Amino acid sequence: MRTEGTVDDAVRRAVELAAGGERVVLGIAGAPGAGKSTLARRVVVAVDEHLGAGTAVQVPMDGFHLSNAALDRLGRHDRKGAIDTFDADGYVALVRRLVDGSEPVVWAPDFDRRVDEPVAGSIAVPQAARLVVSEGNYLLDDSTPWDALADLFTETWFCTVDDDVRVDRLVGRHMRHGRDHEAARTWAVEVDGVNAARVAATVSRASRIVRT
């Protein structure tokens, strides 16, 4: 049964899940600019405050962006962020390892927005971590191999916000990373917009909808 609520409701649920004692891997899906990373950070902070430092770890799907050099070779750089600009099999394999939880530590990649590139081996997920939060656009997509995630995540939430707010966030983000206003808005509407439409179609598969 899918539930819908606020960020505070979602945070309380995350603390509840983490307090159960077993490894929990939580997925947070949503369109570009919906607030997924902010929600994930808030969950991690809240869980650590309630249950102790190091209880929760954030592992973004964005660490599985293909490199800019690879996107150039594939001719996909002009639509970076589309579903075929990620190492999907690599991401699903990582989630399997995180769910298994038998390794002393799993090293996950991060994404450095300053250089717009993934960075391998950046995030340590120790075996003692009770909650792993992973956020990304396509966690509820039903294409292969993304469809395997439904049976891996303990719960998958869908993060949503009004489109005007979401686009404004994206324009600001793109401008902070070097685009002028016109180019930033064009990318937010035409490139991110295509991806947002695909993500929006997956909301029915979420276990919880979180309005940011």
N, C-alpha and C positions, 0 to 999 in steps of 0.2 A: 504494500500500500504506500503510495507516494504522499508525503506531507509537504506543507508549504509554510514558511515562516521567515522570521527576521534573522539577521546575523547573530544576535544574542541567543536566539533559539538554537541555531546551528552550533554555536560555541558550546552551549550546555550539552548538546548531544555528543559532541566530540569528547568532552571531558568524561561523560558517562561511558562512552565506548572504550576510552583509554584506561579507565578504572577497572575494567573487567579482568585484566591480568594477561590476556592473550594478545599476540601481535595483531594489530588492526591496521589495514592499509585503506586509506580513505581517498577516493578520487573526487576532484572538484572540476567539473566541466563548465563550459560557457564560452560565449563569443569573445573575440578580441575586445579588450577594454571593459569587460563586464565586472572586473574586480576580483578575479580568481586568486591572483597572487596575494592581494591584500587580505582576503578572507583566509587564505592558507596561513599567512603569517600570524594573523590574529588567533587562529586556532592553536598554532604551535605555542605562542606565548601564553595563552590561557591554560593549556594543558600543563605546561611546565610550571606555571604558578600554582596550580592546584595539586599536582602530583609529583613535582620535583624536576629540577633542571635535567635536561637530556631525555625526558620521557618521550618527547615528540620531535620529529625531524621533517623538514620540508624538502621534497625532491621534485623539481619542476619538470614537466614534459619538455619544456623548451631546451633542456640540455641535449635533446636528441634532434635539434635542427641540423640539417646538413650544413657543412661549412660553406662559406661564400664561394670558395674555389670550386667545390663540388657543384654548387648551384649554377655557377658560370658554365662549367663543362656540360651540364645537363640542359642549359638554356631555360632555367626556372627562376633565376635571380629576381626577375621583374615581378614575381608573384610569391615572394618568400612569405611563408606562413600558411600556404596552401597545404592540404593534407599530404601531397606527394613531395613535400620539401622536408620531411622528417624521416629519420630512421625508425620506422614503425616497429619492425621486428626486434630491433635492439631495445626499444622502450618496453615492449611486451615482455621480452626476456628479463629485463631488469625487474619489472613488477612481479614476475614469477619468483625471482630470488628474494624480493622483499617479503612476499607472502610466506614463502618457505621459512625464512628466518633462522636457518640452521648455521649460517656462516658467522664467524666471529665479527666480521665487519663487511659491509657491502659498500663499495665506492661508486658513487653516482656522478654523472656530469652535471654541470651548472651551465647557465647562459649568461654571458657578460654583455649587457646592453651597451656598455661604453665602446666596445669594439664590434658589437653585433655578431658575436661568434660563440659557439659552444666551447666549454672548457672541460676536458675530460678529468675524471678522478678528483673532483672538487668537494664532494659532499660525502662525509662518512656517516653511514647508518649502522651503528653498533647493534649487536644482537640484543642488548638490553632495552633498546628503544621499543616502547609499547605501541606508539602511534606513528605511522608514516603518512604524511599528507602529500599527495601529488596532484598538481593542477595542470590543465591543458585544454585546448580547444576540442580535441577529438576523442575524448575518453568514452563517449557514448555512441560513437559512430558504428554502424553495423557492417562496414566493409572489412575484409580480411587484411591484416591480422587484428585490427582494432576491436573486432567483435569478441575476441577472447577475453578482453578486460572485464566484461560484465560478470564473469564467473570468478574473477580474481579479487576485485575490490570488495571490501566488506560492505561498503555503501558507496554510491556515486551520487554526488549532489550536482545540481545545475544552478549556477550563479547567474542572476539576471538583473538588468537595470534598464531604465528608459533609454531608447536608442539615441536620443539627442545628447544625453549625458555620456553615453558610451563613445559616441563619435567625437565629442569635445575632448574626452580623455585621450583618445587616440591621436587627435591632431596635436595636442600638447606634447604627447610622448614623442611623436615623429619630429616635431620642431626642436625638442631638446636634443635630438640626435642628428641635427644638422640640416633638416629640410626647411625651406621657407614655408610660409603659411599655405600658399596655393598648392605646393607639391604635397605638403602634409595632409591637407584635406582631400586631395585627389586620391592619395594612397588609402586613407581611412575609409573613403566611400567606395572606391572602385576595387581595391585589392582586398582590404580587410572586410569590406561589405560582402563580397562573394563568399568568403570563409564564414562570416557571421550567419549568412543564410543557411549554409550547410549545417552549422552547429545548431541553429534554432530548430531544425527539423528533428533533432535527437532528444528534445526535452522530455518526451513521453517515456523515455527509458530511465529517467532519473528516479532515485528513491526519495529525494528531497529537493525542493526548489527553494533557493535562498535569494531573497531580494536584497540587493546591496543598496 
